[in-house]
Amino acid sequence: MLGALAQADLSETIPEAFLSKIGHQTAWGLCESLTFLHQPAPDASLAELGDRSHPAWQRLKAEELLAQQLSQWRARGERERLRAPVLRAALGGLPERLLAALPFSLTGAQRRVGEEIARDLARPQPMHRLLQGDVGSGKTVVAALAACVAIDAGWQCALMAPTEILAEQHFTKLAQWVEPLLAPRGRRVAWLTGSQKKKERAAMLALIASGEAALVIGTHAVIQAQARFARLGLAIIDEQHRFGVQQRLSLRQKLSESEQEPHLLMMSATPIPRTLAMSYYADLDVSTLDEPPPGRTPVVTKLVAEHRRDEVAGRIRAQIAAGRQVYWVCPLIEESEVLDLRHASATHEELSAALPGARVGLLHARLPPAEKKAVMAEFVAGALAVLVSTTVIEVGVDVPNASLMVVEHAERFGLSQLHQLRGRVGRGAAASACVLLYSAPEGGRLGETARERLKAMVQTSDGFEIARRDLAIRGPGEFLGARQSGAALLRFADLAEDDALLQWARRAAPLMWDRYPVLAERHVERWLGGRTDYLKA
């Protein structure tokens, strides 16, 4: 390894003036640091090497964080040179008419974020904004306002969701709000998914191509080649972390006028910890909805061991007797030979027998789309008292009358997933609860990670605190998932420990591009090579 180091080009790419801003911790040179870490001196502190606080480690962390921030700033600069349609609503136009028609008032946070987005849309550079908010914070109405700005300016808006259930929730809500405003103009809301029958799909594609469809809502079908937009000015991607980089790029390339590209608004109900946003989302403008709409009730979270399962059934009977509805979420559809988990089908049978006179529905990803739609419609209408489901109901489902969520084998779920599931209740005025049923291994205890997740769920309902703990438990690689398109995340720096170095890198990156562009380019190439394409999405 030392032989390879001797042959590598390890010339300095960070000017001394920048390194001196951090202090003595990074005074070591790059070559010196790498050599030391591969062959430490006999008297080196094992503690400093182990916790990566040694100056040699600090230098590598600084190098890595700077490369990341430089790549983000370059992507931002490249986007500033692109052109997008200028989208401004007329005085008294669709956005104002939508606000007047809504049966509720916006929160201060929704108004603030709506104004941030409107300012972006009025610029000739493409918006690249992430709208984040906790479960139930009201992102959909903010998206509706943005869509109205684009439509009022004479352009089309596309909204893409990762699942048909979530896409349909958006369609139902947005069509109810927006379509009455579009009808006098001879325009409408279109619905596009892969499960549509050929005739219906052809009709929708024709509406999109003609421009009559002002707002197009759907799944990944929205980005397929057959969908040709007349004038796409705004693309909205919900739960953006569930789409691959190429899918997001495809939607941005749908603008028919090749010299421009659409504005891009990405939404996520998984709040992002501050350090993560500063690091991996530095190329984005981030808007945060940090104020829940009025009328939402706090959800009480209880941990219940599997052997008390009968008590949970009793609680369900009480909820049904009070006219309320219940979710029961299972991690599997059918029995698994590998995992000894109760599957949704067996739980459905069990609850149907335990709750005579109550209708119990079953929903999972393998059901045909028409059946899924029918089951969900029955639950929304109140015809089903209990809905046994897999995690297809994790996001987007809004049933204010549902007041109890039971999550079976909660120890198997991720923290953000548990938080999303809990967010399906507490959406109305009724007191709501989330029961986390857990099962420890035979004769043993839950693992440390599972214990930490369940403890966090009981201790806080704040999505931003949940996200912070999730980051601490899982690390940024798992937290971000597909955003990096397979590229390695930070290998040396730790977002929880290296906040000061991250702050330094954020300050240094724009100055490096301004004063030392050749060194900045070399630095990014050394650390990242060609792995920066994901920034375009």
Secondary structure, DSSP 8 states (H G I E B T S, - for coil): -HHHHHHS-----S-HHHHTTT-GGG-S-HHHHHHHHHS--TT--HHHHHTT-SHHHHHHHHHHHHHHHHHHHHHHHHHHTS--------TT-HHHHHHHHSSS---HHHHHHHHHHHHHHTSSS--EEEEEE-TTS-HHHHHHHHHHHHHHTT-EEEEE-SSHHHHHHHHHHHHHHHHHHHGGGT-EEEEE-TTS-HHHHHHHHHHHHHT-EEEEEESGGGGSTT---SSEEEEEEETGGGS-HHHHHHHHTT-SSTT---EEEEEESS---HHHHHHHTTTSEEEEE-S--TT---EEEEEEEGGGHHHHHHHHHHHHHTT-EEEEE-SBSS--SSS---BHHHHHHHHHHHSTTS-EEEE-TTS-HHHHHHHHHHHHHT--SEEEE-GGGSSS---TTEEEEEETTGGGS-HHHHHHHHTTSS-SSS-EEEEEEE---TTS---HHHHHHHHHHHH---HHHHHHHHHHHHHHHHHHGGGGTT----SS--TTT-HHHHHHHHHHHHHHHHH-HHHHHHHHHHHHTTTTGGGG-
